[in-house]
Amino acid sequence: MIPMDHGIMYGVQQGLEDPVEALEQFTKLKPEALLVNFGVLKLTRDYLTSLDDAPGIIMGVDFNLTWEDWKTSIDADEVLGHCKVTRIKHAAEYGVDAVKVLFPLGLEPDLQLDYIDHTSDIIAEAEDYDMPVIVEPLTVGKYISEERKNDPEIIADGCRLALELGADIIKAPYPGSEHQEAFAEICENANVPVIMLGGPKRDGVKGILQTAREGIDAGARGTIFGRNVWQRPVDEMKKVVKSLQDIVHKNASVKEVVEKYGL
């Protein structure tokens, strides 16, 4: 799966300068699904319906406010607030397969409570349309110290909160190779499918593929890598996508895909 919903939070992103062109390029790589926002879906609806083998579509339904350098010079790099930007009704009308909501952890108490209320409202609304909801718990709040951002206990708690709120699928961060066993417990105890996010772009391709292999071995049902895919040269991006598909669907090893695709 390829997420390309970053523009609503971060503006123009390298690799997604033209989201319509990017979507058309990504569909040619045969991903299982694309994650987009409503505006991009509106622009590409006719194109997607014209395809014989269109990917599944996941739609983001909320906006999460973080300060960017061009907005203000204040020192605030955490999530400051949020709002819903579309309705589940629109997702149903456009035939999407699931919606996604962000669920940051470690926020100011009032904002944390507001996120719980916000997430539960979206899940309740989605129930009326039999629409699956992907919840994405992230350890981004200021009350989680930098050294604990990848703490598997915190990630496990976030996944449990998502489950208790009614998540149908959980999009979770991988805590790292040293915590693979803990991630396996997270996947097993989730009782709903867990898909693994990629996070900020890293330089090495082999490291990304190794993360995917470890996550799948631990029980993740798939990967949803964005910046680590589309912020690479086009030829390399295509090879990374094919490699991830082989790891997820053909149980390929990192060595096999590196040799097969010349990475």
Residue frames as qw, qx, qy, qz and C-alpha x, y, z in Angstrom:
[[0.000, 0.888, 0.460, 0.000, 0.00, 0.00, 0.00],
 [0.430, 0.203, 0.008, 0.880, 1.20, 3.50, -0.80],
 [0.124, -0.801, -0.449, 0.376, 0.11, 6.51, 1.29],
 [0.350, 0.284, 0.227, 0.863, 0.02, 9.86, -0.52],
 [0.249, -0.830, -0.477, -0.149, -2.06, 11.90, 1.93],
 [0.575, -0.298, -0.226, 0.728, 0.87, 13.94, 3.28],
 [0.197, 0.405, 0.230, 0.863, -0.04, 17.18, 1.46],
 [0.376, -0.759, -0.384, -0.368, -2.85, 18.07, 3.84],
 [0.663, -0.689, -0.119, 0.266, -0.41, 18.28, 6.76],
 [0.602, -0.413, 0.247, 0.637, 2.88, 19.22, 5.14],
 [0.322, 0.790, -0.127, -0.505, 1.95, 20.98, 1.90],
 [0.725, 0.592, -0.332, -0.117, 4.00, 20.23, -1.20],
 [0.738, -0.456, 0.489, 0.087, 6.22, 17.19, -0.72],
 [0.129, 0.554, -0.730, -0.379, 9.10, 15.99, -2.86],
 [0.063, 0.004, 0.987, 0.150, 7.71, 13.16, -4.95],
 [0.118, 0.613, 0.774, -0.103, 4.11, 14.38, -4.66],
 [0.067, -0.248, 0.083, 0.963, 4.44, 17.79, -6.30],
 [0.522, 0.044, -0.348, -0.778, 1.55, 16.94, -8.64],
 [0.486, -0.110, 0.773, -0.392, -0.70, 14.53, -6.74],
 [0.812, 0.402, 0.144, -0.398, -2.78, 13.56, -9.77],
 [0.567, 0.616, -0.543, -0.065, 0.29, 12.70, -11.81],
 [0.100, -0.427, 0.845, -0.306, 1.73, 10.82, -8.83],
 [0.698, 0.061, 0.551, -0.453, -1.45, 8.80, -8.36],
 [0.815, 0.500, -0.111, -0.270, -1.52, 7.80, -12.01],
 [0.352, 0.602, -0.708, 0.108, 2.13, 6.76, -11.76],
 [0.328, -0.300, 0.796, -0.411, 1.51, 4.75, -8.59],
 [0.824, 0.178, 0.291, -0.453, -1.46, 2.85, -10.04],
 [0.708, 0.540, -0.431, -0.143, 0.81, 1.48, -12.76],
 [0.109, 0.468, -0.827, 0.293, 2.85, -0.22, -10.01],
 [0.678, -0.238, -0.631, -0.291, -0.22, -2.28, -8.97],
 [0.035, -0.236, 0.692, -0.681, -0.32, -1.45, -5.25],
 [0.141, -0.402, -0.898, 0.112, -2.98, -3.10, -3.14],
 [0.101, -0.872, -0.476, 0.058, -4.26, 0.30, -2.08],
 [0.309, 0.394, -0.061, 0.864, -3.56, 4.03, -2.15],
 [0.272, -0.659, -0.527, 0.463, -4.21, 6.39, 0.77],
 [0.192, 0.377, 0.255, 0.870, -5.48, 9.77, -0.42],
 [0.092, 0.354, 0.463, -0.807, -7.52, 12.72, 0.78],
 [0.440, 0.622, 0.602, -0.241, -10.93, 13.70, -0.53],
 [0.243, 0.811, -0.144, -0.513, -9.67, 16.46, -2.84],
 [0.013, -0.437, 0.808, 0.394, -7.33, 14.14, -4.74],
 [0.340, 0.233, 0.910, -0.031, -10.04, 11.49, -4.89],
 [0.407, 0.734, 0.327, -0.434, -12.44, 14.00, -6.47],
 [0.208, 0.742, -0.421, -0.478, -9.87, 14.86, -9.12],
 [0.071, 0.370, -0.894, -0.241, -9.03, 11.25, -9.96],
 [0.635, 0.126, 0.617, -0.448, -12.39, 9.52, -9.56],
 [0.763, 0.542, -0.042, -0.351, -13.05, 9.18, -13.31],
 [0.349, 0.610, -0.711, -0.029, -9.51, 7.92, -13.92],
 [0.260, -0.264, 0.876, -0.310, -9.76, 5.33, -11.16],
 [0.707, 0.260, 0.496, -0.432, -13.17, 4.06, -12.28],
 [0.658, 0.618, -0.290, -0.320, -11.81, 3.67, -15.82],
 [0.064, 0.528, -0.847, 0.031, -9.22, 1.14, -14.66],
 [0.809, -0.053, -0.513, -0.281, -9.90, -2.58, -14.93],
 [0.774, -0.213, -0.489, 0.341, -7.67, -3.34, -11.95],
 [0.073, -0.791, 0.137, -0.592, -7.83, -0.19, -9.84],
 [0.337, 0.110, -0.745, 0.565, -6.17, -0.29, -6.42],
 [0.360, -0.685, -0.618, 0.137, -8.20, -0.15, -3.27],
 [0.103, 0.618, -0.041, 0.778, -8.73, 3.37, -1.97],
 [0.467, -0.524, -0.536, 0.469, -8.27, 4.48, 1.63],
 [0.084, 0.760, 0.167, 0.623, -9.35, 8.04, 2.40],
 [0.316, -0.077, -0.499, 0.803, -8.00, 10.26, 5.15],
 [0.200, -0.739, -0.582, -0.276, -10.77, 12.02, 7.04],
 [0.412, -0.860, -0.195, 0.228, -9.00, 14.43, 9.39],
 [0.407, 0.733, -0.194, 0.510, -6.54, 17.31, 9.45],
 [0.731, -0.538, -0.216, 0.361, -3.89, 17.51, 12.15],
 [0.150, 0.961, -0.071, 0.223, -2.32, 20.90, 12.80],
 [0.756, -0.349, 0.018, 0.553, 1.44, 21.12, 13.23],
 [0.046, 0.939, -0.095, -0.328, 3.43, 24.32, 12.83],
 [0.806, 0.319, 0.181, 0.465, 5.67, 24.51, 9.78],
 [0.475, -0.258, 0.010, 0.841, 8.51, 27.00, 9.39],
 [0.087, 0.295, 0.387, 0.869, 6.59, 29.11, 6.91],
 [0.353, -0.699, -0.564, -0.261, 3.63, 29.46, 9.25],
 [0.422, -0.884, 0.049, -0.195, 5.32, 30.77, 12.38],
 [0.407, 0.569, -0.602, 0.384, 8.64, 30.96, 14.13],
 [0.620, -0.535, 0.358, -0.448, 7.36, 29.65, 17.45],
 [0.115, 0.348, -0.928, 0.070, 8.93, 26.51, 18.84],
 [0.699, 0.049, 0.488, -0.520, 6.12, 23.98, 18.55],
 [0.271, 0.347, -0.800, -0.408, 6.75, 20.75, 16.66],
 [0.185, 0.151, 0.951, -0.199, 3.92, 18.62, 18.03],
 [0.106, -0.513, -0.714, -0.465, 0.30, 18.24, 16.99],
 [0.020, 0.001, 0.325, -0.945, -1.60, 21.30, 18.22],
 [0.535, 0.290, 0.388, -0.692, -5.12, 20.46, 17.14],
 [0.138, 0.058, 0.904, 0.400, -7.25, 18.73, 14.57],
 [0.550, 0.312, 0.217, -0.743, -10.57, 18.69, 12.76],
 [0.617, 0.276, 0.730, 0.103, -12.55, 16.42, 10.47],
 [0.030, 0.436, -0.369, -0.820, -12.22, 17.45, 6.82],
 [0.430, 0.022, -0.646, -0.630, -14.81, 15.25, 5.16],
 [0.715, -0.141, 0.348, -0.590, -17.72, 12.99, 5.97],
 [0.412, -0.100, 0.904, 0.052, -18.01, 9.24, 5.95],
 [0.611, 0.596, 0.418, -0.310, -21.00, 9.76, 3.67],
 [0.382, 0.797, -0.349, -0.312, -18.63, 11.12, 1.00],
 [0.165, -0.439, 0.877, 0.103, -16.33, 8.14, 1.40],
 [0.542, 0.233, 0.792, -0.159, -19.27, 5.78, 0.90],
 [0.552, 0.741, 0.173, -0.341, -20.55, 7.72, -2.11],
 [0.295, 0.768, -0.523, -0.222, -17.12, 7.59, -3.73],
 [0.968, 0.102, -0.206, -0.099, -16.82, 3.87, -3.10],
 [0.124, 0.670, -0.675, 0.283, -13.69, 3.95, -0.96],
 [0.746, -0.043, -0.665, 0.018, -12.65, 0.76, 0.80],
 [0.605, -0.500, -0.451, 0.425, -11.70, 2.25, 4.18],
 [0.010, 0.924, -0.046, 0.379, -11.05, 5.56, 5.93],
 [0.691, 0.011, -0.414, 0.592, -8.04, 6.49, 8.06],
 [0.295, -0.915, -0.058, -0.268, -7.82, 8.63, 11.19],
 [0.446, 0.438, -0.534, 0.569, -4.66, 9.77, 12.94],
 [0.701, -0.660, -0.242, -0.117, -4.44, 9.09, 16.69],
 [0.339, 0.590, -0.486, 0.549, -1.47, 10.90, 18.29],
 [0.751, -0.497, -0.406, 0.158, -0.37, 9.89, 21.79],
 [0.597, -0.241, -0.229, 0.730, 1.30, 11.87, 24.55],
 [0.086, 0.596, 0.236, 0.763, -0.56, 15.15, 23.99],
 [0.181, -0.212, 0.382, -0.881, -1.82, 17.77, 26.43],
 [0.181, 0.199, 0.908, -0.322, -4.57, 16.05, 28.48],
 [0.455, 0.536, 0.314, -0.638, -7.46, 18.12, 27.05],
 [0.442, 0.539, -0.493, -0.521, -6.25, 17.59, 23.49],
 [0.050, 0.165, -0.984, -0.040, -5.71, 13.87, 24.12],
 [0.331, 0.351, 0.758, -0.439, -9.29, 13.55, 25.37],
 [0.471, 0.601, -0.020, -0.645, -10.49, 15.49, 22.34],
 [0.288, 0.411, -0.777, -0.379, -8.69, 13.06, 20.03],
 [0.123, 0.081, 0.976, -0.163, -10.32, 10.10, 21.76],
 [0.413, 0.531, 0.481, -0.562, -13.72, 11.73, 21.31],
 [0.379, 0.618, -0.353, -0.591, -12.91, 12.64, 17.69],
 [0.139, 0.275, -0.923, -0.231, -11.75, 9.11, 16.83],
 [0.218, 0.244, 0.903, -0.280, -14.72, 7.43, 18.48],
 [0.442, 0.585, 0.219, -0.644, -17.12, 9.77, 16.63],
 [0.361, 0.507, -0.595, -0.508, -15.57, 8.85, 13.27],
 [0.033, 0.083, -0.996, -0.024, -15.78, 5.15, 14.08],
 [0.327, 0.401, 0.708, -0.481, -19.42, 5.47, 15.16],
 [0.460, 0.612, -0.077, -0.639, -20.28, 7.37, 11.95],
 [0.239, 0.407, -0.804, -0.362, -18.46, 4.77, 9.86],
 [0.252, 0.092, 0.938, -0.219, -20.54, 2.01, 11.45],
 [0.510, 0.528, 0.352, -0.581, -23.64, 3.51, 9.81],
 [0.576, 0.653, -0.306, -0.384, -22.06, 2.92, 6.39],
 [0.972, -0.061, 0.193, 0.119, -20.26, -0.39, 7.10],
 [0.461, 0.810, -0.275, 0.237, -17.05, 1.51, 6.41],
 [0.847, -0.215, -0.233, 0.426, -13.83, 0.04, 7.87],
 [0.101, -0.974, 0.146, -0.144, -11.71, 2.49, 9.87],
 [0.774, 0.173, -0.307, 0.526, -7.92, 2.43, 10.04],
 [0.386, -0.922, 0.013, -0.033, -6.60, 4.06, 13.21],
 [0.681, 0.458, -0.285, 0.495, -2.99, 5.25, 13.27],
 [0.582, -0.800, -0.058, 0.132, -1.55, 5.64, 16.79],
 [0.595, 0.565, -0.207, 0.533, 1.63, 7.73, 16.77],
 [0.642, -0.550, -0.274, 0.459, 4.02, 8.57, 19.60],
 [0.401, 0.534, 0.125, 0.734, 4.42, 12.23, 18.62],
 [0.331, -0.887, -0.214, -0.239, 3.21, 14.15, 21.70],
 [0.166, 0.714, -0.450, 0.510, 5.55, 16.17, 23.91],
 [0.658, -0.515, 0.389, -0.387, 4.69, 14.02, 26.94],
 [0.978, 0.027, 0.136, 0.155, 6.54, 11.13, 25.31],
 [0.290, -0.778, 0.404, 0.384, 10.27, 11.78, 25.49],
 [0.505, 0.647, -0.480, -0.312, 12.44, 11.37, 22.39],
 [0.025, 0.389, -0.919, 0.055, 14.14, 8.29, 23.81],
 [0.404, 0.156, 0.842, -0.322, 10.75, 6.60, 24.21],
 [0.511, 0.413, -0.185, -0.731, 9.25, 7.40, 20.80],
 [0.617, 0.241, -0.688, -0.297, 9.92, 3.81, 19.69],
 [0.267, -0.223, 0.812, -0.468, 9.12, 2.23, 23.04],
 [0.321, -0.132, -0.856, -0.384, 7.13, -0.94, 22.21],
 [0.107, -0.412, -0.789, 0.444, 5.14, -0.63, 25.44],
 [0.186, 0.470, 0.140, -0.852, 3.84, 2.79, 24.39],
 [0.326, 0.181, -0.632, -0.679, 3.14, 1.58, 20.85],
 [0.223, -0.225, -0.948, -0.009, 1.31, -1.43, 22.31],
 [0.041, 0.477, 0.586, -0.654, -0.79, 0.86, 24.51],
 [0.261, 0.388, -0.194, -0.862, -1.64, 3.02, 21.51],
 [0.332, 0.028, -0.821, -0.463, -2.70, -0.01, 19.51],
 [0.140, -0.343, -0.888, 0.274, -4.80, -1.24, 22.43],
 [0.161, 0.469, 0.295, -0.816, -6.53, 2.14, 22.69],
 [0.330, 0.259, -0.506, -0.754, -7.24, 2.01, 18.95],
 [0.273, -0.132, -0.941, -0.153, -8.69, -1.48, 19.35],
 [0.045, -0.419, -0.737, 0.528, -10.87, -0.44, 22.30],
 [0.233, 0.440, 0.042, -0.866, -12.23, 2.52, 20.32],
 [0.739, 0.433, 0.437, -0.276, -13.27, 0.17, 17.52],
 [0.144, 0.640, -0.579, -0.484, -10.49, 0.22, 14.93],
 [0.937, 0.270, 0.112, -0.190, -10.96, -2.30, 12.12],
 [0.816, 0.336, -0.125, 0.453, -7.32, -2.04, 11.07],
 [0.440, -0.845, 0.067, 0.295, -4.37, -0.53, 12.93],
 [0.616, 0.677, -0.149, 0.374, -1.58, 1.35, 11.16],
 [0.682, -0.715, 0.049, 0.144, 1.35, 1.06, 13.54],
 [0.211, 0.833, -0.508, 0.058, 5.00, 2.11, 13.70],
 [0.916, 0.034, -0.351, 0.192, 7.63, -0.60, 13.88],
 [0.489, -0.864, 0.119, 0.009, 9.68, -0.19, 17.09],
 [0.138, 0.774, -0.618, -0.031, 12.90, -1.52, 15.60],
 [0.698, 0.243, -0.673, -0.041, 14.80, -4.77, 15.16],
 [0.145, 0.223, -0.789, 0.554, 15.63, -5.03, 18.85],
 [0.431, 0.088, 0.533, -0.722, 11.90, -5.06, 19.61],
 [0.423, 0.087, -0.698, -0.571, 10.72, -7.48, 16.90],
 [0.265, -0.225, -0.925, 0.152, 9.38, -9.93, 19.49],
 [0.085, 0.400, 0.493, -0.768, 7.44, -7.15, 21.21],
 [0.373, 0.278, -0.292, -0.836, 5.99, -6.10, 17.85],
 [0.350, -0.059, -0.896, -0.269, 4.91, -9.70, 17.27],
 [0.100, -0.374, -0.796, 0.466, 2.98, -9.53, 20.54],
 [0.224, 0.379, 0.092, -0.893, 1.39, -6.27, 19.42],
 [0.405, 0.154, -0.616, -0.658, 0.23, -7.90, 16.17],
 [0.310, -0.170, -0.935, 0.005, -1.05, -11.01, 17.93],
 [0.080, -0.416, -0.683, 0.595, -2.91, -9.13, 20.65],
 [0.172, 0.153, -0.151, -0.961, -4.44, -6.59, 18.28],
 [0.401, 0.351, 0.823, -0.199, -7.06, -9.08, 17.05],
 [0.529, 0.803, 0.180, -0.209, -7.45, -6.91, 13.94],
 [0.789, 0.388, 0.073, 0.471, -5.01, -6.61, 11.03],
 [0.342, -0.806, 0.117, 0.470, -1.92, -4.50, 11.72],
 [0.684, 0.620, 0.092, 0.373, -0.22, -2.71, 8.82],
 [0.635, -0.454, -0.020, 0.624, 3.19, -1.16, 9.30],
 [0.245, 0.967, 0.052, -0.036, 3.96, 2.47, 8.45],
 [0.789, 0.334, -0.082, 0.510, 7.30, 3.60, 7.11],
 [0.432, -0.765, -0.112, 0.465, 7.91, 6.96, 8.80],
 [0.106, 0.897, -0.235, -0.359, 10.35, 9.66, 7.62],
 [0.804, 0.550, -0.223, 0.036, 12.55, 8.91, 4.62],
 [0.668, -0.565, 0.413, 0.252, 15.77, 7.03, 5.31],
 [0.201, 0.705, -0.538, -0.417, 18.74, 6.93, 2.94],
 [0.088, -0.297, 0.937, 0.161, 19.35, 3.20, 2.73],
 [0.696, 0.043, -0.394, -0.599, 17.02, 1.01, 0.65],
 [0.554, 0.043, -0.826, 0.093, 18.17, -2.23, 2.27],
 [0.003, -0.004, -0.671, 0.741, 17.25, -0.92, 5.72],
 [0.559, 0.085, 0.042, -0.823, 13.70, -0.21, 4.59],
 [0.732, 0.112, -0.581, -0.336, 13.37, -3.66, 3.07],
 [0.374, 0.069, -0.837, 0.393, 14.78, -5.27, 6.21],
 [0.277, 0.016, 0.461, -0.843, 12.22, -3.38, 8.32],
 [0.706, 0.105, -0.222, -0.665, 9.45, -4.68, 6.07],
 [0.642, 0.127, -0.755, -0.033, 10.76, -8.25, 6.28],
 [0.158, 0.041, -0.775, 0.611, 11.00, -8.12, 10.07],
 [0.427, 0.048, 0.268, -0.862, 7.53, -6.60, 10.41],
 [0.754, 0.108, -0.408, -0.504, 5.92, -9.20, 8.18],
 [0.525, 0.111, -0.817, 0.208, 7.74, -11.98, 10.04],
 [0.019, -0.013, 0.653, -0.757, 6.37, -10.54, 13.28],
 [0.147, 0.481, 0.845, -0.182, 2.80, -10.67, 12.04],
 [0.217, 0.508, -0.007, -0.834, 2.08, -7.41, 10.23],
 [0.654, 0.458, 0.600, -0.061, -0.36, -7.96, 7.38],
 [0.563, 0.666, 0.259, 0.414, 1.24, -5.45, 5.08],
 [0.421, -0.276, -0.047, 0.863, 3.28, -2.28, 4.69],
 [0.205, 0.900, 0.367, 0.118, 2.12, 1.26, 3.98],
 [0.554, -0.368, 0.122, 0.736, 5.34, 3.10, 3.13],
 [0.319, 0.911, 0.258, -0.042, 5.22, 6.58, 1.63],
 [0.033, 0.944, -0.305, -0.125, 8.24, 8.86, 1.86],
 [0.492, -0.453, 0.713, 0.210, 10.57, 5.87, 1.84],
 [0.634, 0.364, 0.647, 0.217, 9.05, 4.97, -1.52],
 [0.422, 0.797, 0.358, 0.243, 8.16, 8.10, -3.49],
 [0.107, -0.961, 0.212, 0.139, 10.98, 10.36, -2.27],
 [0.617, -0.304, 0.598, 0.412, 13.42, 8.35, -4.36],
 [0.166, 0.377, -0.571, -0.710, 14.38, 8.54, -8.05],
 [0.773, 0.167, -0.041, -0.610, 11.57, 7.06, -10.16],
 [0.699, 0.285, -0.649, -0.096, 13.48, 3.96, -11.28],
 [0.178, 0.191, -0.825, 0.502, 14.56, 3.19, -7.73],
 [0.504, -0.024, 0.365, -0.782, 11.04, 3.85, -6.43],
 [0.812, 0.170, -0.309, -0.465, 9.61, 1.28, -8.82],
 [0.579, 0.232, -0.762, 0.174, 12.14, -1.32, -7.67],
 [0.088, -0.157, 0.692, -0.699, 11.38, -0.61, -4.00],
 [0.686, 0.036, 0.125, -0.716, 7.64, -1.05, -4.59],
 [0.816, 0.203, -0.490, -0.232, 8.19, -4.35, -6.41],
 [0.354, 0.264, -0.793, 0.421, 10.53, -5.49, -3.65],
 [0.339, -0.103, 0.545, -0.760, 7.98, -4.70, -0.95],
 [0.800, 0.111, -0.123, -0.576, 5.29, -6.54, -2.92],
 [0.710, 0.235, -0.664, 0.022, 7.53, -9.62, -3.13],
 [0.104, 0.222, -0.754, 0.610, 8.32, -9.46, 0.59],
 [0.501, -0.012, 0.390, -0.772, 4.65, -9.13, 1.58],
 [0.820, 0.231, 0.023, -0.523, 3.02, -11.44, -0.94],
 [0.837, 0.355, -0.415, -0.023, 5.75, -13.90, -1.97],
 [0.803, -0.580, 0.099, 0.088, 7.61, -14.19, 1.35],
 [0.703, 0.547, -0.192, 0.412, 10.81, -13.10, -0.38],
 [0.658, -0.498, -0.137, 0.548, 13.93, -12.37, 1.60],
 [0.000, -0.924, 0.109, 0.368, 15.77, -9.05, 1.48],
 [0.371, -0.416, 0.678, 0.479, 18.70, -10.75, -0.26],
 [0.462, 0.369, 0.765, 0.254, 16.39, -12.16, -2.94],
 [0.264, 0.893, 0.364, -0.038, 14.74, -8.85, -3.81],
 [0.185, -0.834, 0.293, 0.429, 18.00, -6.91, -3.72],
 [0.386, -0.222, 0.759, 0.475, 19.51, -9.31, -6.22],
 [0.406, 0.528, 0.733, 0.141, 16.36, -9.59, -8.33],
 [0.200, 0.928, 0.310, 0.046, 15.84, -5.83, -8.76],
 [0.612, 0.405, -0.080, 0.675, 19.44, -4.69, -8.65],
 [0.316, -0.903, -0.042, -0.287, 19.22, -2.74, -5.44]]
